[in-house]
Every structure is written in C-alpha cells, then in structure tokens.
Amino acid sequence: MQKYFLSFFIAIVLCIGLFSCMGNFDEMPAVPYRPPQLYLSLGSTPPVRAAQLSSHWEPPGGQAFSASALHPLDFFGPINEREVSHFIIILSNSTEIELQFNDDFLPHTVYMRQWSAQLAEIGRDAMDDYELIELNSSNTFLVDENSNDYIYCIKAVWPYGYQFYTFRIHMR
C-alpha cells in the first residue's frame, strides 16, 4: 500500500511541477523561423526598413537558414544592379535614429559600422576602412549635420544566429 501511495505522491508532485513550468512559456517570445527585420525610427516619420544581408539562423526545433549577400559597400556600389534607393535615407538636420527589430525579438548584441559612401566606388576592397559606431542602451544613435553621406552596417546577434543589415544616410 505504501508503494502505491509513494508512486501516487510522486506523480502528483511531477504534475504540479509540470503545470507550474507551463506558465513560463507564455512569457517567452516565440523564436521566429527567420531573423527579424530591422526598421529605423526617425522620430515623426514612418520607420524605414533596412536591407537584410548575410545571415545564419538556427531556431530551436526548426530548420537552419543561411544566406550570403553583397558587402554593404558593394550593395550601394556600381557592382549592384538592383534598385537600392529605398534603403537611402535623406536627412536635412540632426536626427536621433532608433533601431527597431520586428517581432519584439531584441538581439543580445548589436555592432554598428560606418563607411564614407565614397568608398562604395571601391567596394569590398575598402571594407576595413570603417568606423565603429557606439549605440546607447536603447539602440539609438545620433546623425548630425556633419555626417554628410555614410553607409552603415548592423550586425545583430541572437543565441540562434546573426543577421547583417545595411542602409545609407545622406545629409543634405
């Protein structure tokens, strides 16, 4: 009899533990099957989507995804035959720009590089001529009047992989 009581007691304890853990899954954001898109919030104007470049993504229980793309300098350079004007942001005054990832699935780490847009004529050969840009804790950065014309590359890293994004900011 004690053997059955002990087995019943263990089963009850396991069920309680299982049901108490189930509530935590609702609080965790679902892992998307592809890396999230990046939008640039420019204050009062609608957000602008950044171009997605190379990526590697392995969601839990899902199929791994990898893609290769042009380097940002080649993407905006003469080698690329695609239309890229919708990834060029034209500003006339200082603006704080916020990086917004869709699905509210924020990366653990974000790296940002900047090249002078003039280097797009050279392309990938100038890939080491970048400046690192520091983002603040809310993933924002300031573009001031002295910024002129720059190409940016964002590398966002999650536990499930990474995604590169690019955009260009031209100051009038």
C-alpha positions as CSV (number, residue, x, y, z in Angstrom):
1,M,0.0,0.0,0.0
2,Q,2.8,2.4,0.9
3,K,4.4,1.6,-2.5
4,Y,1.2,2.8,-4.3
5,F,0.9,5.8,-2.1
6,L,4.5,6.8,-2.8
7,S,4.0,6.4,-6.6
8,F,0.8,8.4,-6.5
9,F,2.6,11.1,-4.4
10,I,5.5,11.3,-6.9
11,A,3.1,11.5,-9.8
12,I,1.2,14.4,-8.1
13,V,4.5,16.3,-7.4
14,L,5.6,15.8,-11.0
15,C,2.3,17.1,-12.4
16,I,2.4,20.2,-10.2
17,G,5.9,20.9,-11.3
18,L,5.0,20.4,-14.9
19,F,2.0,22.7,-14.7
20,S,3.9,25.4,-12.8
21,C,6.6,25.4,-15.6
22,M,4.0,25.8,-18.4
23,G,3.1,29.3,-17.3
24,N,6.7,30.5,-18.1
25,F,6.4,29.5,-21.7
26,D,3.7,32.1,-22.3
27,E,6.1,34.9,-21.2
28,M,8.9,33.9,-23.5
29,P,8.8,35.4,-27.0
30,A,8.4,32.9,-29.8
31,V,11.6,32.4,-31.8
32,P,10.9,33.5,-35.4
33,Y,11.9,31.0,-38.1
34,R,14.0,33.7,-39.9
35,P,15.9,36.6,-38.3
36,P,13.8,39.7,-37.6
37,Q,13.7,42.7,-39.9
38,L,15.3,45.9,-38.8
39,Y,13.4,49.2,-39.0
40,L,14.9,52.7,-38.4
41,S,12.7,55.0,-36.4
42,L,13.4,58.6,-37.4
43,G,11.0,60.3,-35.0
44,S,7.8,61.7,-36.6
45,T,8.3,60.0,-40.0
46,P,7.3,56.4,-40.7
47,P,10.0,53.8,-39.9
48,V,12.3,52.8,-42.8
49,R,13.3,49.2,-43.3
50,A,17.0,48.3,-43.6
51,A,18.2,45.9,-46.2
52,Q,18.9,42.4,-44.9
53,L,22.2,40.9,-46.0
54,S,24.1,37.8,-44.9
55,S,22.6,35.7,-42.1
56,H,22.7,32.4,-40.3
57,W,19.7,31.3,-38.1
58,E,19.0,28.1,-36.2
59,P,15.7,28.3,-34.4
60,P,15.1,25.5,-31.8
61,G,13.3,22.7,-33.4
62,G,13.3,24.4,-36.7
63,Q,15.3,24.2,-39.9
64,A,18.6,26.1,-40.1
65,F,18.8,29.0,-42.5
66,S,21.9,30.7,-44.0
67,A,22.2,33.3,-46.7
68,S,25.1,35.2,-48.2
69,A,24.9,38.7,-49.7
70,L,26.9,41.5,-51.0
71,H,29.1,43.6,-48.7
72,P,27.4,46.9,-47.8
73,L,29.9,48.8,-50.0
74,D,29.1,46.6,-52.9
75,F,25.4,46.7,-52.2
76,F,25.4,50.5,-52.7
77,G,28.2,50.5,-55.3
78,P,28.2,50.2,-59.1
79,I,28.5,46.4,-59.0
80,N,24.9,46.0,-57.7
81,E,22.3,46.2,-60.5
82,R,19.3,46.2,-58.1
83,E,17.4,49.4,-57.2
84,V,18.6,50.4,-53.7
85,S,17.2,53.9,-53.4
86,H,14.5,52.8,-50.8
87,F,17.4,52.0,-48.4
88,I,18.8,55.5,-48.7
89,I,17.6,57.9,-46.0
90,I,17.9,61.7,-46.8
91,L,18.0,64.0,-43.8
92,S,18.3,67.8,-43.6
93,N,19.1,68.2,-39.9
94,S,20.4,66.3,-36.9
95,T,18.3,63.2,-36.1
96,E,18.3,60.6,-33.4
97,I,17.7,57.2,-35.1
98,E,16.4,54.2,-33.2
99,L,17.0,50.6,-34.3
100,Q,13.7,48.7,-34.0
101,F,13.6,44.9,-34.6
102,N,10.2,43.5,-35.6
103,D,8.6,40.7,-33.5
104,D,9.9,42.4,-30.4
105,F,12.7,39.9,-30.6
106,L,15.7,42.0,-29.5
107,P,19.2,40.9,-30.2
108,H,21.7,40.2,-27.4
109,T,24.4,42.2,-29.1
110,V,24.4,44.8,-31.8
111,Y,27.6,46.0,-33.7
112,M,27.4,49.0,-36.0
113,R,30.0,50.1,-38.6
114,Q,30.1,53.2,-40.8
115,W,31.9,53.9,-44.1
116,S,32.0,57.0,-46.2
117,A,29.7,56.5,-49.1
118,Q,32.5,57.5,-51.5
119,L,34.1,54.1,-50.7
120,A,31.2,52.4,-52.5
121,E,33.1,53.1,-55.7
122,I,36.0,51.0,-54.4
123,G,33.7,48.3,-53.0
124,R,34.8,45.4,-50.9
125,D,38.4,46.4,-51.2
126,A,37.7,49.2,-48.7
127,M,35.9,47.1,-46.2
128,D,38.5,47.7,-43.5
129,D,38.1,51.5,-43.7
130,Y,35.2,51.7,-41.3
131,E,34.5,53.4,-38.0
132,L,32.7,51.6,-35.2
133,I,29.6,53.5,-34.0
134,E,28.6,53.2,-30.4
135,L,24.9,52.7,-29.7
136,N,23.4,53.7,-26.4
137,S,21.4,51.2,-24.3
138,S,18.2,51.9,-26.2
139,N,19.8,51.1,-29.6
140,T,19.8,54.7,-30.8
141,F,22.5,56.8,-32.4
142,L,22.7,60.5,-33.4
143,V,23.3,61.6,-37.0
144,D,24.4,65.2,-37.0
145,E,24.8,67.8,-39.7
146,N,28.5,66.8,-40.2
147,S,27.6,63.2,-41.1
148,N,27.3,64.0,-44.8
149,D,26.9,60.7,-46.7
150,Y,27.6,57.3,-44.9
151,I,26.8,53.6,-45.4
152,Y,26.0,51.7,-42.3
153,C,26.2,48.0,-41.5
154,I,24.5,46.5,-38.4
155,K,25.4,43.0,-37.1
156,A,22.7,41.8,-34.7
157,V,23.4,38.6,-32.7
158,W,20.9,36.3,-31.0
159,P,21.5,32.9,-29.4
160,Y,20.0,31.4,-32.5
161,G,22.3,33.2,-35.0
162,Y,23.1,36.5,-36.6
163,Q,21.9,38.9,-39.3
164,F,23.6,41.7,-41.1
165,Y,21.6,44.8,-42.2
166,T,22.6,47.9,-44.2
167,F,21.3,51.3,-45.0
168,R,22.7,54.6,-46.2
169,I,22.2,58.1,-44.7
170,H,22.7,61.2,-46.9
171,M,22.7,64.6,-45.2
172,R,21.5,67.5,-47.4
